[in-house]
Amino acid sequence: MQGILLSREEVAQRGREIYEKSIRQEVEIQENIGNMVIIDIETGEYAVDKTGIESARYLRNKHPFARLFGIRIGYKVAASFSGEMERD
């Protein structure tokens, strides 16, 4: 069941808060740097893979209406059109 509609900004804010408070220390290890972590902002569940696609599918299969947020582990942005990404 889907709750209150949230703007993209609100989803991003919640996703970042969950990442910083609950997930970052667990996933930000050397072998995960550069991978994507996808977070269900309603349950706090997350999954990690190289592109985020498989993680998003996994979480959507569990909760079809999940609101998902993704972060590239160890970087400030998830993707770059210029080819350069700044490390966090």
C-alpha positions in Angstrom: 0.0 0.0 0.0 1.3 3.4 -0.9 1.3 6.2 1.6 1.5 10.0 1.1 2.9 11.3 -2.2 6.3 12.7 -1.8 8.2 15.0 -4.1 11.5 13.9 -5.6 13.3 16.2 -3.2 11.5 14.6 -0.2 12.4 11.1 -1.4 16.0 12.2 -1.9 16.1 13.8 1.6 14.7 10.7 3.2 17.0 8.4 1.2 20.1 10.4 2.2 19.1 10.5 5.9 18.6 6.7 5.9 22.0 6.2 4.1 23.9 8.4 6.5 22.3 7.2 9.8 21.8 3.5 9.0 23.6 2.2 5.9 26.8 4.1 5.2 29.0 2.4 7.8 27.9 -1.1 6.6 28.3 -0.6 2.9 31.1 1.9 2.5 33.9 -0.7 2.3 36.6 -1.0 -0.3 35.0 -3.7 -2.4 31.8 -1.7 -2.7 33.3 1.7 -3.7 31.7 2.7 -7.0 28.8 0.3 -6.6 25.2 1.5 -6.2 23.1 1.1 -3.1 19.4 1.3 -3.7 17.2 2.1 -0.6 13.5 1.6 0.0 12.8 4.8 1.9 9.7 3.4 3.5 11.2 0.2 5.0 14.9 1.1 5.1 15.7 -2.1 3.2 18.6 -1.8 0.8 20.6 -3.8 -1.8 23.9 -3.2 -3.5 25.1 -4.0 -7.0 27.3 -2.6 -9.7 24.6 -0.5 -11.6 21.7 -0.5 -9.2 19.4 -2.2 -11.7 19.3 -5.6 -10.0 19.0 -4.1 -6.6 16.0 -2.0 -7.7 14.4 -5.1 -9.2 14.9 -7.1 -6.0 13.4 -4.4 -3.9 10.5 -3.8 -6.3 9.7 -7.6 -6.2 9.4 -7.4 -2.5 7.4 -4.2 -2.4 5.9 -3.3 -5.9 5.1 0.3 -4.9 8.4 1.0 -3.1 9.9 4.4 -3.3 13.5 3.9 -4.1 16.5 6.1 -3.8 20.0 5.3 -5.1 23.5 6.5 -4.2 26.9 5.5 -5.7 28.9 4.3 -2.8 31.9 6.6 -2.1 30.9 9.3 -4.6 29.0 12.5 -4.4 26.9 11.7 -7.4 25.4 8.6 -8.9 26.4 9.4 -12.5 28.2 12.0 -14.5 27.7 13.2 -18.1 31.2 14.7 -18.2 32.9 11.4 -17.3 34.3 12.6 -14.0 32.9 11.9 -10.6 34.0 13.5 -7.4 34.8 11.2 -4.5 33.0 11.7 -1.3 
